[in-house]
Amino acid sequence: MKFQKLLMLTVGLAITLALSSFRKKRAGDNYPLYSGNDLGVHYLGNKTSFKVWAPNASVVKLRLYKQGDGGSPLSEFDMNKGDQGVWEMIVRKDIKNQYYTFQVLQNEKWLLESPDIYAKAVGVNGKRGMVVDLAATNPANWRSDRRPPQKNFNDIILYEMHVRDFSVSKQSGIHHKGKFLAFTETGTRGKSGEKTGLDHLKELGITHLHLLPSFDFSSIDETKSELAQYNWGYDPLNYNVPEGSYATDAQNGNVRIREFKQMVQSLHANGIRVILDVVYNHTSNRESNFNQFAPDYFYRKKANGDYSDASACGNETASEKAMMRKFMVESAVYWVKEYHLDGFRFDLMGIHDIETMNAVSEALHKIDPTIFIYGEGWTAGSSPVPEEQRAVKKNTYKLNKIAAFSDDIRDGLHGPFNDVKVKGFSSGAAGNSESVKFGIVASTQHPQIDYAKVNYSKAPWAAEPYQTITYVSCHDDNSLFDRLKLGNPGATEGELIKMDKLSNAIVLTSQGVSFLHGGAEMLRTKKGVHNSFNLPDSINEIDWSRKTKYKPVYDYYRGLIALRKHHPAFRMPSTVMIQKHLKFIETGDPLVIAYQITGNANGDAWKNILVIHNGSSEDKTIKLPTGNWTKVVDGERVSEKGFGKATTDLKVSGTSANVLFRQ
């Protein structure tokens, strides 16, 4: 009997293992992992190496073309099958600037002609790769390009901008409208003489420019540059190539590379680091380059075999699979080494697994420990990967030197993202103060936070403050000014401006990493539209005339940025330091938040700092801690020299942020 039971268990185990193996085989998980780092196309002058991973192919053809679009092949080759699923070919002559495609025969079916997934240069609309001499694309003095200084991640002030939005307005005074080269122009002015473009960014004082997707995406027809086409760019086509519609010539694969480098070089020379928004979590469609070499391997599937769709774009990539993980790591490293990028913002980072994100971080920080990585700690739909394995917000403490956006403070300030009619702290809605306080301490552990009352997070999720991106608006949803207008339909423009200034004053005086939606400093409006991903310039462009119209608002933002940069107490680098130096004061008022930062925190010149935020439209009288206090911020102005003294009671204006210091 024991023998029969043992036999049954053995057979059962064998069947289970066989079924497991079968499922893995169907999913492609048992494909060989290629251990080399030379996939793609490598130009070596008198020869060019072509190497692709197509583990289940029976034939792989390489075709060379004179043009990036149209015309017959100049030559065609059957590639050689190597080890670990790799196919390779060396063309032993100089084929610089020729275009190429691969085509795979698999299961007796020819897949589509396409570039390889590692393509570094492409023709117009990205349908063919290009053999590129990368060194020849370097602008003058590229080798001497250096990152602007950066001491701590907490010193970063991010400014999010879309390449086209930045310069396309007729009022921008910029020549290269909608192009990478717009970021190289200096001396540009609007109609009223205000600085625009690059000079504006320098004047404002931000440290990092976060560019919305600027790799090659699929939704813009690059052959029709005369048309005012628009897209945010969250529809990836060729991950390792700059977008052609942002170049002055999309037909020549060299131009977009050179001009992207010129942009980075210019920003670096002007003291600004560059972040690229990357979208490794999905492809623009299922006919992607991934599926032309290893069909379905790079994607997640549901139990029924359908494509999983945590991106809400029809598919999601499988970062946990070895070759997808390898691609993500090598792609990010390539952008840093070839384009001198300073960091990445990961779209829907919650789709990716923690192990892959940490592998990306490890590889990048070996190159430069100051590279900054952050992302959205959520998904747009359900994913088959268990949540505890994914880089969602609540798992941020498991991530190594990676930050996540805080929707907690965002919605605490302006109201929930999914109901624009509901108000937040900045527009006088009680019940949000604990969410705002949670944001003030950058989602870290603090003994004075009642986590049960925080809107979305019932526990701290950031191990250290730099892991929190503190913000109130970005390209998604309404601009801050529009959101406040929609949530407060009876408010005057003056009242809305107060709410706006209070919101970002809280962002810029909170711990963590500050993030600004480009144009917020001039009350950017998208005319009430919340999802403008493919709408005209008239909705999306930066209206530079608003800088003149709302100059006091701009000056207020600029002053807050300077205050943050000059006073390290607002950007403490550790949770322990925040716990030691930042103490909340019980106000007894659900719409007044007050706290002190004491003891020359983080080496600040000011011994004690008092911050008071009044979310009520009514003036309040606040009893001050003992001492002689100098006011440096109120609802109207920012002056580090001070513009008033207070010793006992302080009258705090309605809907205002207030900062005082005491030596």
Disulfide bonds with the S-S distance in Angstrom:
none
